[in-house]
């Protein structure tokens, strides 16, 4: 990882004071741009404000971070309000709701609702209540996206509320083609009431970590997904004070076929986010695919500019991660082969184009003394 990234993570998670001189050495223009791309800008602004360090930033990057925070604060409040309305309408129609991911975490594990950037609102309902839930959202004035087939997906076609906010009604935590199988009944049985959006419920913290690990490692291409890893780190910090909870987590993950993914998420938290895991993760023989994934994920999760790889290699790594991601989510051999060929041709063309551009620029001139 780059020195700038290490400083940013230190600002976000370290309990030790940061020397002002260290702040002034950072490339804040680049950090501000990268943090916006990585959905970290509001969180970084909040950390700097709590440490009373904003005055040590150059004016332009400081304004960028402040603007991002205030804009996201308004967006988060708007999303929480929409979620509250939908939960109330669904429950009035006899549909129980579990809040998932961002909308569940923003008030549960974050100190400030303006720090976690929210995307889609993800709500889990019992599979038997999908038709009722769909009717409730349509009657509430939400539109339904119908541009693709979601019959083998783990949620209905997305709904769009006025203002463009997307809502996804989930019936399972992972698509049918995923290599994991999580039964829904235990999720509901172990869920807990939400203190912030009653009568909604939340997944058990163990299931939250498992779900976020699946989403990070299987449902995303990992590259540039540092905010999802931060979700996992915060879940661990808030709910896993007892070291035995980690053993419970791995046992639960093993029962759902997700232990490998959870272990990788824990390793990333320890190696990238300075979180000490109070157990020795079981070191088993790692297949070649996992070794490739571990290297690619670890070097690209912080994005192109704050990470540790140059732009061309970042693009290459991202394409390979996207290929692994597609393979994990697709059971059809024909589709896998077609996708691999298409990606390989596109990547080869990109590399040839870069080589052509480099040759036109000519060799670098050196100045002799």
C-alpha positions as CSV (number, residue, x, y, z in Angstrom):
1,X,0.0,0.0,0.0
2,X,1.1,3.6,-0.6
3,X,2.2,5.9,2.2
4,X,-0.8,8.1,1.6
5,X,-3.2,5.2,2.0
6,X,-1.5,4.1,5.3
7,X,-1.9,7.7,6.6
8,X,-5.6,7.7,5.6
9,X,-6.2,4.4,7.4
10,X,-4.3,5.7,10.4
11,X,-6.6,8.7,10.5
12,X,-9.7,6.5,10.3
13,X,-8.8,3.8,12.8
14,X,-5.7,4.6,14.9
15,X,-6.2,5.7,18.5
16,X,-2.8,7.4,18.5
17,X,-2.3,11.1,17.7
18,X,-1.2,12.0,14.2
19,X,1.7,14.6,14.0
20,X,0.6,17.7,12.2
21,X,3.8,17.6,10.2
22,X,2.8,14.2,8.7
23,X,-0.4,15.6,7.5
24,X,1.3,18.5,5.6
25,X,3.4,16.0,3.7
26,X,0.5,14.2,2.2
27,X,-0.9,14.8,-1.3
28,X,-4.3,15.9,-0.2
29,X,-5.5,16.8,-3.7
30,X,-5.0,13.1,-4.7
31,X,-6.3,11.8,-1.4
32,X,-9.5,13.8,-1.8
33,X,-10.1,12.6,-5.3
34,X,-9.4,9.0,-4.5
35,X,-11.5,9.1,-1.3
36,X,-14.5,10.4,-3.4
37,X,-14.0,7.5,-5.9
38,X,-13.7,5.0,-3.0
39,X,-16.8,6.3,-1.1
40,X,-14.5,7.3,1.8
41,X,-14.6,11.1,1.7
42,X,-17.4,11.6,4.2
43,X,-15.8,9.1,6.6
44,X,-12.4,10.8,6.2
45,X,-14.0,14.2,6.9
46,X,-15.6,12.9,10.1
47,X,-12.4,11.4,11.3
48,X,-10.5,14.7,10.7
49,X,-13.2,16.7,12.4
50,X,-13.2,14.5,15.5
51,X,-9.4,14.9,15.7
52,X,-9.6,18.7,15.1
53,X,-7.2,18.3,12.1
54,X,-9.2,20.0,9.4
55,X,-7.3,23.3,9.8
56,X,-4.2,21.5,8.7
57,X,-5.5,20.6,5.2
58,X,-5.1,22.8,2.1
59,X,-8.3,24.8,1.5
60,X,-9.4,23.1,-1.8
61,X,-9.2,19.5,-0.6
62,X,-10.7,20.5,2.8
63,X,-13.7,22.0,1.0
64,X,-14.1,18.9,-1.2
65,X,-14.3,16.7,1.8
66,X,-16.7,19.0,3.7
67,X,-19.0,19.2,0.7
68,X,-18.9,15.4,0.3
69,X,-19.8,14.9,3.9
70,X,-22.7,17.4,4.0
71,X,-24.1,16.1,0.7
72,X,-23.9,12.5,2.0
73,X,-25.5,13.5,5.3
74,X,-28.5,14.8,3.5
75,X,-28.6,11.7,1.3
76,X,-28.4,9.4,4.3
77,X,-31.2,11.1,6.1
78,X,-33.3,10.9,3.0
79,X,-32.6,7.2,2.6
80,X,-33.3,6.5,6.3
81,X,-36.7,8.3,5.9
82,X,-37.6,6.3,2.8
83,X,-36.6,3.1,4.5
84,X,-38.7,4.0,7.6
85,X,-41.7,4.6,5.4
86,X,-41.3,1.3,3.4
87,X,-40.8,-0.7,6.6
88,X,-44.0,0.7,8.1
89,X,-46.0,0.0,4.9
90,X,-44.6,-3.5,4.6
91,X,-45.2,-4.4,8.2
92,X,-48.8,-3.0,8.0
93,X,-49.3,-5.5,5.1
94,X,-48.0,-8.4,7.2
95,X,-44.5,-8.5,5.7
96,X,-41.6,-8.7,8.1
97,X,-38.4,-6.9,7.1
98,X,-34.7,-7.3,7.8
99,X,-32.4,-4.4,6.9
100,X,-29.3,-5.4,5.0
101,X,-25.8,-3.9,4.5
102,X,-25.6,-0.1,4.3
103,X,-29.1,0.9,5.6
104,X,-28.6,-1.5,8.5
105,X,-25.0,-0.4,9.3
106,X,-25.3,3.3,8.9
107,X,-26.9,3.8,12.4
108,X,-25.9,0.5,14.0
109,X,-22.1,0.6,13.7
110,X,-21.2,4.1,12.4
111,X,-20.8,7.0,14.8
112,X,-22.4,9.5,12.3
113,X,-25.0,8.7,9.7
114,X,-23.2,11.2,7.3
115,X,-20.1,9.0,7.2
116,X,-21.3,5.8,5.5
117,X,-22.2,6.4,1.8
118,X,-25.5,4.6,1.0
119,X,-26.2,3.1,-2.4
120,X,-29.3,0.8,-2.9
121,X,-31.6,0.2,0.0
122,X,-31.5,-3.6,0.6
123,X,-34.5,-5.2,2.4
124,X,-34.9,-8.9,3.1
125,X,-38.4,-10.3,3.2
126,X,-39.6,-13.9,3.6
127,X,-39.7,-15.7,0.2
128,X,-43.4,-16.4,0.7
129,X,-44.2,-12.7,1.0
130,X,-42.4,-11.5,-2.3
131,X,-45.6,-10.9,-4.2
132,X,-47.1,-8.8,-1.3
133,X,-43.9,-6.8,-0.9
134,X,-43.8,-6.0,-4.6
135,X,-47.5,-4.8,-4.6
136,X,-46.8,-2.6,-1.5
137,X,-43.8,-0.9,-3.2
138,X,-45.7,-0.4,-6.5
139,X,-48.7,1.1,-4.7
140,X,-46.4,3.4,-2.8
141,X,-45.4,5.0,-6.1
142,X,-42.0,3.2,-6.8
143,X,-41.2,2.2,-10.3
144,X,-39.9,-1.2,-11.2
145,X,-36.9,-1.8,-13.5
146,X,-37.7,-4.5,-16.1
147,X,-34.8,-4.4,-18.4
148,X,-33.3,-7.8,-17.4
149,X,-34.4,-11.1,-16.0
150,X,-34.1,-11.5,-12.2
151,X,-35.6,-15.0,-12.0
152,X,-32.4,-16.6,-10.9
153,X,-31.3,-13.7,-8.8
154,X,-31.5,-13.3,-5.0
155,X,-33.7,-10.2,-5.2
156,X,-36.6,-8.9,-7.2
157,X,-36.0,-6.4,-10.0
158,X,-34.9,-3.2,-8.4
159,X,-37.5,-0.5,-7.6
160,X,-36.8,3.2,-8.1
161,X,-38.3,5.8,-5.7
162,X,-38.9,9.4,-6.6
163,X,-35.5,11.1,-6.7
164,X,-33.8,8.1,-8.1
165,X,-33.2,6.1,-4.9
166,X,-33.1,2.3,-5.7
167,X,-34.7,-0.3,-3.5
168,X,-33.9,-4.0,-3.7
169,X,-36.3,-6.6,-2.1
170,X,-34.2,-9.6,-1.3
171,X,-35.5,-13.1,-0.6
172,X,-32.0,-14.7,-0.1
173,X,-28.5,-13.4,0.6
174,X,-26.8,-14.8,-2.6
175,X,-27.8,-15.6,-6.2
176,X,-28.7,-19.2,-7.1
177,X,-25.4,-19.7,-9.0
178,X,-23.2,-18.7,-6.1
179,X,-21.0,-21.4,-4.5
180,X,-22.7,-20.7,-1.1
181,X,-26.0,-21.8,0.3
182,X,-27.5,-19.9,3.2
183,X,-30.9,-21.0,4.4
184,X,-33.3,-18.2,5.2
185,X,-35.1,-19.7,8.2
186,X,-32.1,-19.6,10.5
187,X,-31.5,-15.9,9.4
188,X,-35.0,-15.0,10.6
189,X,-34.8,-17.1,13.7
190,X,-31.5,-15.4,14.8
191,X,-32.4,-11.9,13.7
192,X,-32.6,-9.1,16.3
193,X,-34.9,-6.0,16.5
194,X,-33.6,-2.8,15.1
195,X,-33.3,0.0,17.7
196,X,-33.3,2.7,15.0
197,X,-35.9,1.6,12.5
198,X,-38.5,-0.4,14.4
199,X,-40.3,-2.7,13.7
200,X,-37.6,-3.7,11.2
201,X,-35.1,-6.3,12.2
202,X,-31.3,-6.8,11.7
203,X,-29.3,-9.9,11.0
204,X,-27.4,-11.4,13.8
205,X,-23.9,-9.9,13.9
206,X,-22.4,-13.2,12.9
207,X,-24.6,-13.3,9.8
208,X,-23.8,-9.7,9.1
209,X,-20.1,-10.5,8.8
210,X,-20.8,-13.5,6.7
211,X,-23.2,-11.5,4.4
212,X,-20.7,-8.7,3.9
213,X,-17.9,-11.1,3.3
214,X,-19.9,-12.8,0.6
215,X,-20.7,-9.5,-0.9
216,X,-17.1,-8.3,-0.9
217,X,-15.4,-11.4,-2.2
218,X,-18.0,-13.1,-4.4
219,X,-20.6,-10.4,-5.5
220,X,-18.0,-7.7,-6.1
221,X,-14.8,-7.7,-8.1
222,X,-13.0,-6.5,-4.8
223,X,-11.0,-3.9,-6.7
224,X,-11.7,-0.5,-5.1
225,X,-14.1,-1.9,-2.6
226,X,-12.3,-0.8,0.6
227,X,-15.6,0.7,2.0
228,X,-17.1,-2.8,2.2
229,X,-14.1,-4.1,4.1
230,X,-14.5,-1.1,6.5
231,X,-18.0,-2.3,7.1
232,X,-16.7,-5.7,8.2
233,X,-14.0,-4.1,10.3
234,X,-16.6,-2.0,12.1
235,X,-18.8,-5.0,12.7
236,X,-15.9,-6.8,14.3
237,X,-15.0,-3.8,16.4
238,X,-18.5,-3.3,17.7
239,X,-19.7,-6.8,18.2
240,X,-16.6,-9.0,18.6
241,X,-15.1,-7.8,21.9
242,X,-15.1,-11.4,23.2
243,X,-12.4,-13.4,21.3
244,X,-14.6,-16.5,21.3
245,X,-17.0,-14.7,19.0
246,X,-14.4,-15.2,16.2
247,X,-14.6,-19.0,16.7
248,X,-18.4,-18.8,16.7
249,X,-18.2,-16.8,13.4
250,X,-15.9,-19.4,11.7
251,X,-18.0,-22.3,12.9
252,X,-21.2,-20.6,11.6
253,X,-19.5,-19.8,8.3
254,X,-18.3,-23.4,8.0
255,X,-21.9,-24.5,8.3
256,X,-22.9,-22.3,5.3
257,X,-20.0,-23.1,3.1
258,X,-18.6,-19.5,3.5
259,X,-15.6,-20.1,5.8
260,X,-13.0,-19.4,3.1
261,X,-14.6,-16.1,2.2
262,X,-14.9,-15.0,5.8
263,X,-11.3,-16.0,6.5
264,X,-10.2,-13.9,3.5
265,X,-12.2,-10.9,4.8
266,X,-10.6,-11.3,8.2
267,X,-7.1,-11.4,6.7
268,X,-7.8,-8.3,4.7
269,X,-9.0,-6.5,7.8
270,X,-5.8,-7.5,9.6
271,X,-3.4,-6.7,6.8
272,X,-5.0,-3.5,5.4
273,X,-7.0,-1.9,8.2
274,X,-4.8,-2.5,11.2
275,X,-7.3,-4.8,13.0
276,X,-5.8,-7.4,15.3
277,X,-7.6,-10.6,15.0
278,X,-7.4,-12.5,18.3
279,X,-7.0,-15.9,16.8
280,X,-4.6,-17.7,14.4
281,X,-6.5,-18.2,11.2
282,X,-6.3,-21.8,10.1
283,X,-3.6,-22.0,7.4
284,X,-4.6,-24.7,5.0
285,X,-3.1,-25.5,1.6
286,X,-4.3,-22.7,-0.7
287,X,-5.3,-23.5,-4.3
288,X,-3.7,-21.5,-7.1
289,X,-6.9,-19.6,-7.7
290,X,-7.1,-18.4,-4.1
291,X,-3.4,-17.4,-4.2
292,X,-4.0,-15.3,-7.3
293,X,-7.1,-13.8,-5.8
294,X,-5.4,-12.9,-2.5
295,X,-2.6,-11.1,-4.3
296,X,-4.9,-9.2,-6.7
297,X,-7.4,-8.3,-4.1
298,X,-4.9,-7.1,-1.5
299,X,-3.1,-4.8,-4.0
300,X,-6.2,-3.3,-5.6
301,X,-8.8,-3.0,-2.8
302,X,-7.7,0.6,-2.0
303,X,-8.3,1.7,-5.6
304,X,-5.8,2.8,-8.2
305,X,-4.3,5.9,-6.7
306,X,-4.2,5.0,-3.0
307,X,-3.2,1.3,-3.7
308,X,0.1,-0.1,-4.6
309,X,0.0,-0.9,-8.3
310,X,0.5,1.3,-11.4
311,X,-2.5,2.1,-13.6
312,X,-1.9,-0.5,-16.3
313,X,-1.4,-3.3,-13.8
314,X,-4.4,-2.1,-11.8
315,X,-6.5,-2.4,-15.0
316,X,-5.1,-5.9,-15.6
317,X,-5.7,-7.0,-12.0
318,X,-9.2,-5.6,-12.1
319,X,-10.0,-7.6,-15.3
320,X,-8.8,-10.8,-13.7
321,X,-10.8,-10.2,-10.5
322,X,-13.9,-9.5,-12.7
323,X,-13.3,-12.8,-14.4
324,X,-13.1,-14.7,-11.1
325,X,-16.1,-12.9,-9.9
326,X,-18.1,-13.9,-13.0
327,X,-17.0,-17.5,-12.7
328,X,-18.2,-17.6,-9.0
329,X,-21.6,-16.2,-10.0
330,X,-22.2,-18.3,-13.2
331,X,-22.8,-22.0,-13.3
332,X,-23.0,-22.3,-17.1
333,X,-19.8,-23.5,-18.7
334,X,-20.7,-22.0,-22.0
335,X,-21.2,-18.6,-20.5
336,X,-17.9,-18.9,-18.6
337,X,-16.0,-19.7,-21.8
338,X,-17.7,-16.9,-23.8
339,X,-17.0,-14.4,-21.1
340,X,-13.4,-15.5,-20.7
341,X,-12.7,-15.2,-24.4
342,X,-14.4,-11.7,-24.6
343,X,-12.5,-10.4,-21.7
344,X,-9.2,-11.8,-23.0
345,X,-9.6,-10.2,-26.4
346,X,-10.6,-6.9,-24.9
347,X,-7.6,-7.0,-22.5
348,X,-5.2,-7.9,-25.3
349,X,-6.4,-5.0,-27.4
350,X,-6.0,-2.7,-24.4
351,X,-2.4,-3.9,-23.8
352,X,-1.5,-3.6,-27.5
353,X,-2.9,-0.1,-27.6
354,X,-0.8,0.9,-24.6
355,X,2.2,-0.6,-26.2
356,X,1.6,1.4,-29.4
357,X,1.2,4.6,-27.4
358,X,4.4,3.9,-25.5
359,X,6.3,3.3,-28.8
360,X,5.0,6.6,-30.3
361,X,6.2,8.5,-27.2
362,X,9.7,7.0,-27.8
363,X,12.3,6.1,-25.3
364,X,12.8,8.3,-22.2
365,X,15.5,10.8,-22.6
366,X,18.3,10.7,-20.0
367,X,20.4,13.7,-19.0
368,X,24.1,12.9,-18.6
369,X,26.1,14.9,-16.2
